[in-house]
Amino acid sequence: MSVKILETENNTVTLEFNIPKDIFQAAIERAYQKNKKHFTIQGFRKGKAPRRIIEAHYGKGIFLEDAIDFAFPDAFRAAIEEAALDIITQPTLKKIDELSHDGATLVVEVGVRPEVTLGEYKGIEIKPPKEDVTEDMIAARLKAMQNQNARQVTVDDEAKEGDTVVIDYEGFVNDEPFEGGKDTDYSLELGSHTFIPGFEEGLIGAKADSDVDVKLTFPEEYHADNLAGQDAVFKVHVHEVQRKELPELDDEFAKDVSEFDTLQELTQDVADKLQKEQDQQRRIDAENTVIEAAVNNAEVVIPEALIEQEAHRSMQQMEQQIAGQGMNFDDFLKYTGSSREQYVENLKPDAEKNIKADFVLNAIAEAEDIKPTEEELDKEIKEYADAFNHDFESYKASLDENTKAYIEASIIRRKTVDFLVDNAVETKQETESQPAAETDDAQKADSEAE
């Protein structure tokens, strides 16, 4: 086999290789066997015409393109081995230089594993905790619990922000009703920003059994082109005005909303949960900081094809999520004013960032000889086994090499991030009095100089 590296740029290799005659002839025969049933030639039953007869009728190249599909995988693998390339993307066929019964010469592009030049990754500065749990934070959480357990009561007052109005409405543009602009017995919380700007504000002050004309203008970027920027009038009938009635914050409330008997116990539990949330967020912030710094301090060039593949994979995940919600992904894109091409393009920066992080963390793990222990592997495997309700030993024995490698890589990544955080340095948190003290010292020095 003849293999040439024509170009290498940004860890993307342009490779030329040939498929020898004997291999290509076998591939042509496979293509003939696959497709012969589709040909009808006079004098032969359908699918029974010899290859040479079909080639005489339709041209000698009739099976060549399918033959490339059959011959390409093995030929490409052989070319990669001969060129000693560590590839990380699927190949892209750029052109076919020669194509005949005597063989084929192909030119492909493929991404190869980049080298990582590590910069500083120890001693990265991370911010100290901003604050501990405060009384105001606890009060806000209890207030939210009150709101969640509030009941709606009908009032005779004028509607104000935070109230819920039960309404019938119909919208008109140029005195003509428009599609989707009508509903009855709709419950709308004023201030929720559920409707377009101006609608909810126009109902503040309304009372039950009243009629209100709400005049507004649709936003210029409104998703329905026929309404974007248009002046409209919504004729609204208000059936009811409802207001939240908050429960008293006492021991009875604690019993109703939790497993605790007293408000004091509930308050302590809220404080403990807030502290746990704070600690978790601090850890997440620290991890994000050290990873970002380590990546920024390193040098690594990611092949464009790998970024493209990662962006497409992310789009496919989103498409599955959208489908799980009963929506069509193309309809979703149309609603957001995007296309598949634009969506992928927008995903590329994050895709590149994530790929770089993977390569840099792997390089740090190798440099620091970070590996999982047998105990760590078994613990991780047991978590998988328990999640699937399987026996640990039998589940462990059933794992294939790819799954084992995935589990090992997950542990290495976690340990590497832990290593970076453990070797980070907390910056000193400046107090508000420091600048003032510095100013006073400066003024004192000036005074002494005078």
C-alpha positions in Angstrom: 0.0 0.0 0.0 1.2 3.5 -0.9 0.6 6.1 1.9 1.5 9.8 1.8 0.9 12.5 4.3 0.2 15.5 2.1 -0.4 18.1 4.8 -0.5 18.5 8.6 -2.2 21.6 10.1 -3.7 22.2 13.5 -3.6 18.5 14.2 -5.6 17.7 11.0 -3.7 15.4 8.6 -4.4 15.1 4.9 -3.6 11.6 3.9 -3.3 10.0 0.5 -3.5 6.2 0.1 -4.3 3.6 -2.5 -6.6 0.6 -2.5 -4.6 -2.2 -4.3 -6.1 -4.0 -7.3 -6.7 -7.4 -5.6 -8.5 -5.8 -2.6 -10.5 -3.5 -4.9 -11.5 -6.3 -7.2 -12.9 -8.2 -4.2 -14.8 -5.1 -3.2 -16.3 -4.7 -6.7 -17.5 -8.3 -6.5 -19.2 -7.6 -3.2 -20.8 -4.5 -4.7 -22.1 -6.7 -7.6 -23.5 -9.3 -5.2 -25.2 -6.6 -3.2 -26.8 -4.8 -6.2 -27.4 -7.5 -8.9 -31.0 -8.1 -7.7 -31.9 -4.6 -8.9 -30.9 -5.1 -12.6 -33.2 -6.5 -15.3 -31.5 -7.4 -18.5 -33.1 -9.1 -21.5 -32.3 -12.7 -21.7 -31.7 -13.1 -17.9 -34.0 -13.5 -15.0 -34.0 -10.4 -12.7 -31.0 -10.5 -10.5 -29.3 -13.3 -12.4 -27.3 -11.3 -15.0 -23.5 -11.8 -14.8 -21.4 -8.9 -13.7 -19.7 -8.5 -17.1 -23.1 -8.2 -18.8 -24.3 -5.6 -16.3 -21.1 -3.6 -16.7 -21.4 -3.9 -20.5 -24.9 -2.4 -20.4 -24.4 0.3 -17.7 -20.7 1.0 -17.9 -17.6 -0.5 -16.3 -17.8 1.9 -13.4 -21.3 0.9 -12.3 -20.1 -0.8 -9.1 -17.1 1.3 -8.3 -18.6 3.7 -5.8 -20.2 0.9 -3.8 -16.9 -0.9 -4.0 -15.1 2.0 -2.3 -17.6 1.7 0.6 -16.7 -1.9 1.0 -12.9 -1.5 0.6 -12.5 1.8 2.5 -12.6 0.7 6.2 -9.8 -1.9 6.0 -7.7 0.2 3.6 -8.0 3.2 5.9 -7.0 1.2 9.0 -4.0 -0.2 7.1 -3.0 3.3 6.0 -3.3 4.7 9.5 -1.1 1.9 10.9 1.5 2.4 8.1 1.5 6.2 8.8 1.6 5.6 12.6 -1.2 8.1 13.2 -3.1 8.3 16.5 -6.5 9.4 15.1 -9.3 10.9 17.2 -12.0 11.7 14.5 -13.8 9.9 11.8 -12.1 10.4 8.4 -13.6 12.8 5.8 -13.1 11.7 2.2 -11.9 14.8 0.3 -11.4 13.4 -3.2 -10.8 10.3 -5.3 -7.7 10.9 -7.4 -7.9 7.6 -9.3 -10.8 5.1 -9.7 -10.7 2.1 -11.9 -10.9 -1.7 -11.8 -7.2 -1.6 -11.1 -7.7 0.2 -7.7 -8.4 3.6 -6.2 -6.4 6.4 -4.8 -8.1 8.4 -2.0 -7.4 11.6 -0.2 -8.9 11.9 3.3 -8.7 14.3 6.2 -8.5 13.1 9.8 -7.9 14.6 13.2 -5.0 13.3 15.2 -4.4 13.4 19.0 -2.9 16.8 19.9 0.1 17.3 22.1 -0.6 19.2 25.3 2.0 21.6 26.7 1.1 22.2 30.3 1.5 25.5 32.0 1.0 26.3 35.7 -1.7 24.2 37.3 -0.6 24.2 40.9 -1.2 27.2 43.1 -4.2 28.5 41.1 -6.0 31.3 43.0 -9.5 30.6 44.0 -11.9 33.0 45.8 -12.6 32.5 49.5 -16.2 32.0 50.7 -18.2 35.1 50.2 -20.4 34.8 53.3 -21.9 32.3 55.7 -25.6 31.7 55.9 -27.3 34.8 57.2 -30.6 35.5 59.0 -31.9 37.2 55.9 -31.2 34.1 53.8 -33.0 31.9 56.3 -35.9 34.4 56.4 -36.1 34.5 52.6 -36.2 30.6 52.4 -39.0 30.5 55.0 -40.9 33.2 53.1 -40.6 31.1 49.9 -42.1 28.1 51.9 -44.9 30.3 53.0 -45.6 31.4 49.4 -45.6 27.8 48.3 -48.2 26.9 50.9 -50.3 30.0 50.4 -54.0 29.8 49.5 -55.8 32.0 47.0 -58.8 34.0 48.4 -61.2 36.0 46.3 -61.1 39.7 47.2 -63.2 42.8 46.2 -60.2 45.1 46.0 -58.5 46.4 42.9 -56.0 44.0 41.4 -52.3 44.7 42.3 -49.0 43.1 41.4 -48.8 39.6 42.8 -52.6 39.1 42.6 -54.1 36.5 40.3 -56.9 37.6 37.9 -59.3 35.1 36.2 -60.1 36.6 32.8 -61.5 36.2 29.4 -59.6 38.0 26.7 -59.4 38.5 22.9 -56.8 40.5 21.0 -57.3 42.7 17.9 -54.9 44.2 15.4 -56.5 46.9 13.1 -59.9 45.9 14.6 -59.4 42.3 13.4 -59.0 39.3 15.8 -55.8 37.3 15.3 -55.1 33.6 15.7 -54.0 32.6 19.2 -55.2 35.9 20.8 -58.2 34.5 22.6 -58.9 32.5 25.8 -61.5 32.1 28.6 -61.2 31.6 32.3 -57.5 32.1 32.2 -55.7 32.5 35.5 -52.9 35.1 35.3 -50.6 36.2 38.0 -49.9 39.9 37.6 -46.1 40.5 37.6 -45.3 37.0 36.4 -44.4 38.3 32.9 -46.3 35.5 31.3 -47.8 37.8 28.7 -46.1 40.3 26.4 -45.0 43.6 28.1 -47.9 45.9 28.9 -50.7 43.3 29.2 -50.3 42.5 32.9 -49.6 46.1 33.8 -52.8 47.1 32.0 -54.9 45.0 34.4 -53.5 46.5 37.6 -56.3 48.4 39.3 -59.1 46.3 37.7 -61.9 44.8 39.8 -64.0 41.7 39.5 -66.8 41.8 36.9 -65.2 44.7 35.1 -64.2 45.1 31.4 -60.8 46.5 30.5 -59.3 47.5 27.1 -55.5 46.9 27.2 -53.6 48.7 24.5 -50.1 47.7 23.8 -47.5 47.1 21.0 -46.0 43.7 20.2 -42.2 43.5 20.5 -40.3 43.9 17.3 -38.6 40.5 17.9 -42.0 38.7 18.5 -41.9 35.2 17.1 -45.1 35.6 15.0 -44.0 37.8 12.1 -47.5 39.1 11.4 -47.7 40.5 14.9 -44.2 41.8 15.5 -44.2 45.5 16.1 -48.0 45.8 15.7 -50.3 47.9 17.8 -53.0 45.8 19.5 -56.0 46.0 21.7 -57.0 43.2 24.1 -60.6 43.3 25.3 -60.5 41.7 28.7 -63.3 40.7 31.1 -62.2 40.2 34.7 -64.2 37.5 36.5 -62.3 37.4 39.8 -59.4 39.0 41.6 -57.6 36.5 43.9 -54.9 37.3 46.5 -52.4 35.0 48.3 -53.1 34.4 51.9 -49.9 33.4 53.6 -50.0 30.9 56.5 -48.7 32.1 59.9 -45.1 31.3 60.5 -45.4 29.2 63.7 -45.2 25.7 65.0 -48.4 24.6 63.2 -46.8 25.7 60.0 -43.7 23.7 60.7 -45.9 20.6 61.3 -47.8 21.1 58.1 -44.8 21.6 55.8 -42.2 19.3 57.3 -41.4 16.5 59.6 -40.6 18.9 62.5 -42.9 19.8 65.4 -41.6 23.3 66.0 -40.7 26.4 64.0 -37.3 26.4 65.7 -36.5 22.9 64.4 -37.6 23.8 60.9 -35.5 27.0 61.0 -32.4 25.1 62.0 -33.1 22.6 59.2 -33.4 25.4 56.7 -30.1 26.9 58.0 -28.4 23.5 57.7 -29.6 23.0 54.1 -28.6 26.5 53.1 -25.1 25.9 54.5 -24.9 22.6 52.5 -26.0 24.4 49.3 -23.4 27.1 50.0 -20.6 24.5 50.5 -21.6 22.7 47.3 -21.7 25.9 45.3 -18.3 26.9 46.7 -16.9 23.6 45.6 -18.4 23.9 42.1 -17.0 27.4 41.8 -13.5 26.3 42.9 -13.5 23.3 40.4 -14.6 25.6 37.5 -11.9 28.1 38.4 -9.0 25.6 38.6 -10.1 23.8 35.4 -10.4 27.1 33.5 -7.1 28.3 34.7 -5.3 25.1 33.9 -6.7 25.1 30.4 -5.9 28.7 29.8 -2.3 28.2 31.0 -1.8 25.2 28.7 -1.2 25.0 24.9 -3.3 22.6 22.9 -4.8 22.8 19.4 -8.0 20.8 18.8 -8.8 19.5 15.3 -11.7 21.3 13.9 -13.4 18.0 13.0 -13.4 17.0 16.6 -15.1 20.3 17.6 -17.6 19.8 14.9 -18.4 16.2 16.0 -18.8 17.3 19.7 -21.1 20.2 18.7 -23.3 17.8 16.6 -23.4 15.3 19.6 -24.6 18.1 21.9 -27.3 19.0 19.3 -28.4 15.4 19.1 -28.7 15.3 22.9 -30.8 18.5 22.9 -33.0 17.0 20.1 -33.7 13.9 22.2 -34.6 16.2 25.2 -36.9 18.2 23.0 -38.5 15.1 21.6 -39.0 13.8 25.2 -41.1 16.8 25.9 -43.3 16.1 22.9 -41.8 18.8 20.6 -40.3 18.6 17.2 -36.7 19.9 17.2 -37.0 21.6 13.8 -40.2 23.4 15.1 -38.2 24.4 18.2 -35.4 25.9 16.0 -38.0 27.7 13.8 -39.6 29.2 16.9 -36.2 30.5 18.2 -35.3 31.8 14.7 -32.4 29.4 14.2 -31.3 26.5 12.0 -29.4 23.3 12.5 -26.3 24.9 11.0 -26.5 28.0 13.2 -27.3 25.9 16.3 -24.2 23.8 15.8 -22.1 26.9 15.1 -23.3 28.4 18.4 -22.3 25.2 20.3 -18.7 25.1 18.9 -17.1 27.5 21.5 -18.4 25.4 24.4 -17.5 22.2 22.6 -13.9 23.3 22.1 -13.7 24.4 25.7 -14.9 21.0 27.0 -12.6 19.1 24.7 -9.6 21.2 25.7 -10.4 20.6 29.4 -10.5 16.8 28.8 -7.0 16.8 27.1 -5.5 19.1 29.7 -6.9 17.1 32.7 -5.6 13.9 31.1 -2.2 15.4 30.7 -2.1 16.6 34.3 -3.2 13.1 35.5 -0.4 11.6 33.5 2.2 14.1 34.7 1.1 13.5 38.4 0.6 9.8 37.9 -3.0 10.0 39.1 -4.6 6.6 38.9 -7.6 4.9 40.5 -7.0 2.3 43.2 -8.7 -1.1 43.1 -10.9 0.0 46.0 -12.0 3.1 44.1 -12.8 1.1 41.0 -14.8 -1.4 43.0 -16.7 1.4 44.8 -17.6 3.0 41.5 -18.6 -0.3 39.9 -20.8 -1.1 43.0 -22.6 2.2 42.6 -23.4 1.2 39.0 -24.5 -2.3 40.1 -26.7 -0.9 42.8 -28.3 1.6 40.4 -29.3 -1.3 38.1 -30.2 -3.6 41.0 -27.5 -6.1 40.0 -25.2 -8.3 42.1 -21.8 -6.6 42.4 -19.6 -9.6 41.5 -21.7 -10.7 38.5 -22.0 -7.1 37.2 -18.3 -6.5 37.6 -17.5 -9.7 35.6 -19.9 -8.7 32.8 -18.2 -5.4 32.1 -16.5 -5.0 28.7 -13.2 -3.2 28.2 -14.9 0.0 27.0 -17.1 0.3 30.1 -14.2 -0.4 32.4 -12.1 2.3 30.6 -15.0 4.7 30.9 -15.3 4.1 34.7 -11.6 4.4 35.1 -11.5 7.7 33.2 -14.3 9.1 35.3 -12.4 8.4 38.5 -9.2 9.8 37.1 -10.9 13.0 36.1 -12.5 13.5 39.5 -9.2 12.8 41.3 -7.4 15.2 39.0 -9.9 18.0 39.7 -9.6 17.2 43.4 -5.8 17.5 43.0 -6.1 20.9 41.4 -8.4 22.2 44.1 -6.3 20.8 46.9 -3.3 22.6 45.4 -5.1 25.8 44.8 -4.5 29.0 46.9 -7.3 30.9 48.5 -7.0 34.6 47.8 -7.4 37.0 50.7 -10.8 38.6 50.9 -10.5 42.4 51.1 -12.6 44.0 53.7 -14.5 47.2 53.0 -12.4 49.0 55.6 -9.1 48.4 53.9 -9.4 51.0 51.2 -10.5 53.6 53.8 -7.6 52.7 56.0 -5.2 53.0 53.2 -6.6 56.4 52.3 -6.3 57.6 56.0 -2.6 56.3 56.0 -1.9 58.2 52.8 -3.5 61.4 54.1 -1.5 61.1 57.4 1.7 60.6 55.4 1.0 63.7 53.3 0.3 65.7 56.4 3.6 64.7 58.0 5.4 65.5 54.8 4.0 69.0 54.8 
